[in-house]
Amino acid sequence: MKSDVIVVNSKGSAIESALNQVDAVAVYKKLSPKGSLQLHLLTEELIGMISSVTGETMGEYWIEEDDGLYQLHLRVLTRMSSHKREKLLSATTSGKNDAARGFFGRLRDLFDRDADSDVVAFTPLMAEGFYDSGSATAHDLEWSMSRYRDEVGIHREQKEIAAIDAWDELEKSVVAHVADEVKVFIRGDEVEMVIYKKLA
């Protein structure tokens, strides 16, 4: 099953439209109130990224389900230019993307990175979860929350400060607690996040 694909943007009623999709899927699939609530929470977090990304960012949102495994998709269609991002970041006190705090904030940063950035260099801590998707295209990368959690856990055992902080961020994240898996796919100019949740 695949829901309708809806366009979400940083200036529209994206969360309301996306939650309407969740409600329709919940009715169609006869989800329990708990299952419906979990999809609501994950969708709010996912769509909240669009409103936090500055500029005319637009994306597509949809839900897929197969044998009780629900996939919440957000694919960003446009990104900021290098010049626009540099101008916006220069206005901040730190000169950095202040929205990129916490686990989900770091994921959000992948969506509004500038076109000239090497994604792994731009987000060094998040690089722990990246691997080449095996595609022939050099820009095709995949990030996995499970892989990230495993790698951060290893570094945390070695008492590395950044890994200890990253682990704390994971522990506080709604998405990390509710979702079974989160993956980010980077294919050239497109960035797609998929949240996976198994429901009975």
N, C-alpha and C positions, 0 to 999 in steps of 0.2 A: 504494500500500500504506500502511496505517495500523496501527500496533501497538495493543495494548490501552492504554487510558488508566488510569493508576494514580494513586492519591492518595498524595502525599508530605507529610510534616509535619516539624516541628522536633524531634519527640520519638521518631520511629519509625526503622525501618531503611530509610530512603528510598534511600540510595545502593545498597544491596544489591538492592532491588527494581528500581530503575532499570537497574542493570547486568545483571540477569537479562533485562530487556527488550532491551537491546543484544545480549546473547548470542543470544537467540531470533531477532532480526532478522538478525544476522550469519550464522547457520546458514541461515535461510530464503533470504537473498539471496546466499549463498555468497561472503561477503566474504573478502578476503585477511586474513592475520594483522595486517598493517599497518593496513588499513582498520578492522578491528575494534578495534584498539588506539586509533586516533584517535577513534572514537566513544566508547570507554571514557573517555578523557581529558576529552573535551568534556562528557560526561555527569557525570563526577565534579565538574567545576568548576561546572556548572549546578546540580546538586542540592545541592552544598555551600552554595549561597546560602541554601537553606531552613534548614539547621541553624545558620547564622550569624545569622539574623534572630531576634531575641528575641521571645518570646511564643508564642501559639497559632497561628502562621502555618501555613496549609495551602495546598496547591496541587495541580495536576494535571500529570502528565508523560506525554508520549507521543512516538513517532517517526513521521514520515511520510517516504515515499520516492517519487520520481517520476523515472524515467529517470536513475538514478544520483545524483540530488541528495537528500541526506538532510537532514531538518529535525528538530532536537531541540527540543521545545516544553516550556516550563514556564510555567504560568498560575497566578498567585497568586489564591486565592479570598477571603482575608481579609487585612486590614491592621490595624496597631495604631491605637488611638485617639490623638488629639492629647495627651490627658492622660497616657496610659501612656508614650508616647514621650518626652514632656518629663521625666517622672519618671525614666526610665531614663537619659536623657542627662545629667541633672543629677548623676548619680552618677559620671560620668566626670571625669577631671582636666581635659580640654579643654572639656567641655560639648558635644562633637561626637560624631558616630558614628565611633569609632575603627576600625571595620571597613571604613570607606569609604576605604581606602588602596589605591593601585595602580589599574590600569585596571578590573579586574573588581570590585574593591571599590567603585569609583564606580558601576558598574552595579548592584551589590547595593543600594546606597543608594536607588535608585529604588523598590525593592520594600518598604522599611520606612519610607519617608517618611510623615509624618503626614498625616491627611486634609485639613488646612487649608493645606497647602503648595502653592504654585505650583511644579510640578516643575522648570521652567526656572530659576526664582529660587533654588530649594533646591540645585541642583547646577549652578552657573554654568559651570564648565568643560565639563561634559557637554552643555550647551546647544548647543554647536557642531554636534552631530549630530542635533538635533531639527528636525522640520518638521511642519507641519500635514498630516494624512493626507488632507485634502480632504473629510472627513466633515462633515455638517451639525452634528454635536455638537461643542461648543466644547472639550470635554475630550479629544477623540480626537487623540492625538499619536503620532508614530512617530520612533524614534531609530535611526540606522544607523551601524554601525561604519565602513563605507566612507566615508560622508559626514564622519563625525567625523575619521577619519584624514586626509582631504583638507584639511579646514579647519585642523586642528592643524598640518599640514605647511606651510600658507601662513603661519600665525602664527609658526611655528618659524623660517622663513626670515627673518622680520622681527626675530629675536632676542628674542622675548617670553619671559620667564622661565617663566611658567606653561605656555606651549606647549612649551617645551623639556623641562620636567618631564613633561608629559603624553606627549610623544613617547617619552621614556625608559620610561614605564610601559607604553606599547604594545609597545615592543621587548622588554620582560621578560615580557609576558603570554603564557601558554600558549595561551589562547583566541585572541588576536590572531594568533598564528603558525599555529595549526592550522586554525582556522575560515576559511571563505571569506567569510563575512558573519555579522554578529550584528545582530539587530533587536530593539528593545523597543517594544511597542505599549501605549499607555495609553488605556484606554477607560473613562472614569468611574472606578469603584472597582476595576476589573480591570487588572492589569499582566501582560503576557505577554512572555517572552523567547523568541526563536527563534534557534538556532544553525544555520547552513547549512554543509554540507560536501559537496562533489562527490567521489564515489568511482567508480572504474572498475568 
